[in-house]
Amino acid sequence: MNKLIQKTEKQVEDIFKQIDEIELTNTERVLKAFSNHKISEAHLNGTTGYGYGDVGREAIESMFCELFGTEEALVRTQFISGTHTISTTLFGILRPGDIVLSINGKPYDTLDEVIGIRENPSSLKAFGVTYEQIDLKEGLFDLEAIKERASKKDIKMIIVQRSRGYAFRKAFTIEELEEVFKAIREVNSEVIIMVDNCYGEFVDIKEPTHIGADIAVGSLIKNIGAGIAPTGGYIVGKKHLIDLISDRYSAPGLGKEGGATFGLNRQILQGLFMAPHTVCQALKIDVFASAMLEQLGYETYPKYDEKRSDIVQMIKFNDADKLIKFCQAIQANSPIDSHVVPEPWDMPGYEDKVIMASGAFTAGSSIEISCDGPIRPPYIAYLQGGLTYASGKIAVANAVKNIENK
Ligand SMILES: *Cc1c(COP(=O)(O)O)cnc(C)c1O
């Protein structure tokens, strides 16, 4: 095992150097945002009640504008999850009669009932918003079909999911996103382009809003909270759009003036400070896992040396037992609930049983190491996160031991 670890680390040396470059660039950007905003102790405190005049919150939102290159930002602990943040964005902007188009096939599963792909009396569909999608072509954007549809100018909003999430496809790189945004803009200058940026922040040195997205949305208990922010979500983009969303986040007329932070500004700021580092630790764990499992003959996506645009590593086990044992070992090597043995269970909304390993300080956080997969062929594990490379390396090495020793 030690030989295999050594060989793997030798193999990934150059990739780790590239990841270090990304960490350095993004750390410089973040540090500059701190200094530009003269962050001091006063910003670390919070407000209660209505939360008016929260200087920490206002500075955080201005820093997000700087980091994402946008006019406005809404960064709030009142968002309970990524899904809630995305839902608020869609309901904030879309009106009855509008059409929303997904250009990467079906969006993330939790959005099914938000959009009305699965019936729900509170969905966008129930409010008269029409959903359309263009499927990927061999895993990539179908530029021809997208241009053709966008040229008709009856679409209000185009939505794109950067990360693979739980889909069997690659995460779209900033270059690929830029190409499709340009194609859209050639035929339509009006349509609002929104990116689900979950799992994507700080994986590259640019964000979707730097290359043409009007709006980007994500969760604070993934990349950009670095395992320190305990809850929340963010939305960055054009001011008139954030204004609409802010009135849906609070109430029409209230906008983003209020919203108590309960002393959480400290964790959000510290998370933001740590995020370029933590995201790169997670990337290194992915690369290590990809290289090691590939050496043992498993198919991995992405390959260890492929360009990444999210923190998700897929491993194809072709064997239910191996998938389960791998996830169980990841759980056993997590800091919280290491004594708990996860079993496949019937999760609401899923057809097959799912196994989930997550031993996190923040419940459900997937910037902390987690691993899951549906119990169906070809038995793919989705590995994500990891706060420190060393702990991730130990977890992955022990998980490999657990499947190879049977
Ligand atoms: C995590 C995630 C979401 C939102 O999920 P929550 O569990 O509600 O935070 C949406 N899209 C993608 C691609 C994600 O990874």
The ligand as a Gaussian input file, in Angstrom:
#p B3LYP/6-31G(d) Opt

LIG

0 1
 C      -25.119000      21.005000      -4.308000
 C      -25.661000      21.431000      -5.599000
 C      -26.875000      22.107000      -5.703000
 C      -27.726000      22.458000      -4.521000
 O      -27.793000      21.468000      -3.596000
 P      -28.138000      21.733000      -2.043000
 O      -27.922000      20.368000      -1.484000
 O      -29.534000      22.182000      -2.019000
 O      -27.191000      22.729000      -1.512000
 C      -27.284000      22.488000      -6.958000
 N      -26.554000      22.230000      -8.044000
 C      -25.372000      21.592000      -7.983000
 C      -24.584000      21.353000      -9.221000
 C      -24.886000      21.180000      -6.760000
 O      -23.697000      20.564000      -6.686000

